[in-house]
Amino acid sequence: MKLRILTALAFFTLVGHQLSAQDREFVNPIIKNYGGILDLPDVDVKPDPDMEYKILIEEIFKMDRPDRVNFSAMNVARLINLHAVGGVKKENLKVTLVIHGMATNTVVNSEAYQGKYSEVEENPYIKLYKELAESGVELIVCGQSLTLQGHTKADVIPEVKIATSALTAVTTYQLKGYAYFKWD
């Protein structure tokens, strides 16, 4: 009897939690097609809407699922949308994304991408990177990783700049006062 009651309570708790999560609507204030977030008006700590945010993100994630955008790449859009929901104006967000390691393969055109991942027809990152660039994100790829992954400058999508290396790009932006994140 106790087991049935506990099972029923667990079931109704789970159903209630799922219904409450479904009632919440995700918003995309700046990056419209990626990085949906919840607008939570009743929080205690918010971004400072009067500050200029200089944010540097280093991405080196593995390409476990080349057919879809990795969470770390999507998280760049989430970071921007979260600051916007917190009241930070788009012009006060200075975001630079430095990509290297296996993630370097995400910044190439679909033909070069398919050369690496023959099971995928299109590079799913192109639309995300285009939207990030349009919102003001500076996209940089490590020239060392690009070359070691077998790509050339001609393979790189137009939204992405090539750096001498990720190491030099990261140190340069850190010395310019950018807050640093490293996402795998």
C-alpha positions in Angstrom: 0.0 0.0 0.0 2.8 2.4 0.9 4.5 1.6 -2.3 1.4 2.5 -4.3 1.0 5.8 -2.5 4.7 6.7 -3.0 4.5 5.7 -6.7 1.3 7.8 -7.2 3.0 10.8 -5.4 6.1 10.5 -7.5 4.0 10.3 -10.7 1.9 13.4 -9.9 5.0 15.3 -8.8 6.7 14.5 -12.1 3.6 15.4 -14.2 3.1 18.6 -12.3 6.8 19.6 -12.9 6.5 18.8 -16.6 3.4 20.9 -16.9 4.9 23.9 -15.1 8.0 23.7 -17.4 5.7 23.5 -20.5 3.8 26.6 -19.3 7.0 28.7 -19.5 7.8 30.4 -22.7 11.4 30.7 -24.0 12.4 34.1 -25.3 15.1 35.2 -27.8 15.6 38.9 -27.4 18.8 39.3 -29.6 19.7 36.0 -31.1 16.3 35.1 -32.5 16.8 31.5 -33.7 19.2 30.1 -31.1 19.7 30.2 -27.4 16.2 30.6 -26.1 16.0 31.4 -22.4 13.5 32.0 -19.7 12.7 35.5 -18.7 12.7 35.3 -14.9 11.6 38.7 -13.5 11.7 37.7 -9.8 15.5 37.1 -9.3 17.9 38.7 -6.9 21.0 39.0 -9.0 20.8 40.5 -12.5 23.4 41.9 -14.9 24.1 45.6 -14.5 22.2 47.3 -17.4 24.6 50.3 -17.3 27.8 48.3 -17.6 29.7 47.5 -20.8 30.3 43.8 -20.9 33.5 42.6 -22.6 33.3 38.8 -22.8 35.8 36.4 -24.4 34.7 32.8 -24.9 37.2 30.1 -25.9 35.6 27.0 -27.5 37.4 23.7 -28.0 34.5 21.2 -27.9 34.7 17.8 -29.5 32.6 17.0 -32.6 30.7 14.0 -31.2 27.5 14.9 -33.2 28.5 16.8 -36.4 24.8 16.7 -37.6 23.8 19.3 -34.9 25.0 22.3 -33.1 27.0 21.6 -30.0 25.6 22.9 -26.7 28.7 25.0 -26.1 28.2 26.9 -29.4 24.5 27.3 -28.6 25.5 28.7 -25.2 27.1 31.8 -26.8 23.6 32.7 -28.0 22.2 31.9 -24.6 24.8 34.2 -22.9 23.8 37.1 -25.1 20.1 36.5 -24.7 20.5 36.2 -20.9 22.3 39.5 -20.7 19.6 41.2 -22.8 16.8 39.8 -20.6 18.7 41.2 -17.6 18.5 44.6 -19.1 21.9 45.0 -20.9 21.6 46.8 -24.2 23.0 45.1 -27.3 25.5 47.9 -27.8 26.9 47.2 -24.3 27.7 43.6 -25.2 31.2 43.1 -26.7 31.5 39.4 -27.2 34.4 37.6 -28.9 34.4 33.9 -29.6 37.7 32.1 -30.2 37.4 28.7 -31.7 40.1 26.0 -31.9 40.8 22.3 -31.6 38.2 20.1 -33.1 35.6 22.9 -32.9 37.6 24.5 -35.8 35.7 22.3 -38.2 32.6 24.2 -37.4 33.7 27.5 -39.1 34.1 26.1 -42.6 31.7 26.1 -45.6 29.4 23.1 -46.1 31.6 21.6 -48.8 34.6 21.5 -46.5 32.4 20.3 -43.6 31.1 17.4 -45.6 34.7 16.5 -46.5 35.3 16.0 -42.8 31.8 14.5 -41.9 30.5 12.7 -45.0 27.3 11.7 -43.3 26.3 15.4 -43.0 25.0 17.4 -46.0 25.3 20.9 -44.5 27.3 22.5 -41.8 24.7 23.2 -39.1 26.8 25.9 -37.5 26.7 28.3 -40.5 23.3 29.8 -39.6 24.3 30.2 -35.9 27.6 31.9 -36.7 25.9 34.2 -39.2 23.3 35.3 -36.6 26.0 35.7 -34.0 28.1 37.9 -36.3 25.0 40.0 -37.3 24.4 40.7 -33.6 28.0 42.0 -33.2 29.8 38.9 -32.0 33.4 38.8 -33.2 34.2 35.2 -34.4 37.8 34.2 -34.5 39.4 30.8 -35.5 42.8 29.6 -34.5 45.0 29.5 -37.7 47.1 26.7 -36.2 44.1 24.5 -35.6 42.6 25.4 -39.0 45.7 24.3 -40.8 46.2 21.1 -38.6 42.5 20.1 -39.4 43.3 20.3 -43.1 41.4 23.5 -43.9 42.5 26.6 -45.8 41.4 30.3 -45.6 39.1 29.6 -48.7 37.2 27.0 -46.6 36.3 29.5 -43.8 32.9 31.2 -43.8 33.1 35.0 -44.3 31.9 35.8 -40.7 35.0 34.3 -39.2 38.4 36.0 -38.8 41.6 33.8 -38.7 44.1 34.5 -35.9 47.7 33.4 -35.7 46.6 31.1 -32.9 43.9 30.8 -30.3 46.6 31.3 -27.6 47.6 34.7 -29.0 44.0 35.8 -29.5 43.0 34.8 -26.0 45.9 36.6 -24.4 45.4 39.7 -26.5 41.7 40.0 -25.5 42.3 39.2 -21.9 44.9 42.0 -21.7 42.2 44.3 -23.3 40.0 43.6 -20.2 37.7 40.9 -21.5 36.2 38.5 -19.0 37.2 35.0 -20.0 35.2 31.7 -20.3 36.5 28.4 -21.6 33.8 26.0 -22.9 34.5 22.4 -23.9 
